[in-house]
Amino acid sequence: MDAAAARFVQNAGRIDVLFNNAGLFGPAAEIDAVDVAEWMQVLQVNLTGMFLCARAAYAIMRKQDPKGGRIINNGSISAHVPRENSVCYTTTKHAITGLTKSLSLDGRAHNIACGQIDIGNARTELLDGIIEGNRAKDLPEPPTMDVSEAVRAVRLMAGMPLEANVQFMTVMATAMPYIGRG
């Protein structure tokens, strides 16, 4: 990851914003039915992958001139209200909240702002799998929103001056049962 970030800086000159995103759902199962190898794969992608990207960008942001930048971590509604049988995904998204808070605190000295966006039910390939699972179980399709609304929210966060930060933002389908998933 460090080499990829260095190549980016070589081409672009600096890193001002990192949208840090990873989201492998993993097996839809209760914890005792989750294979350890599947658990490790979700941890590697969702948590270690985001750690490595943030680490590489942070190292560059704190040394560039002028120093600073913004890291936007993509969390999830699951960090607040999980779906059933989502122990792998939900655990990693809770960890991203910890990563966001830690980077926010440590980044202050280097003019690095870090915030988190929690996106709920944007129409993406990940949600398509959940919709198909609902159909297979003859369950209703969940409310969704166009992914472009999540993009607009990220652009808002990215476009702020470094003296301001959106620490946490939730953008979701209006009819989504955020409080008390069912």
Secondary structure, 3 states (H helix, E strand, C coil): CHHHHHHHHHHHCCCCEEEECCCCCCCCECHHHCCHHHHHHHHHHHHHHHHHHHHHHHHHHCCCCCCCEEEEEECCHHHCCCCCCEHHHHHHHHHHHHHHHHHHHHHHHHCEEEEEEEEECECCHHHHHHHHHHHHCCCCCCCCECHHHHHHHHHHHHCCCCCCCCCEEEEECCCCCCCCCC
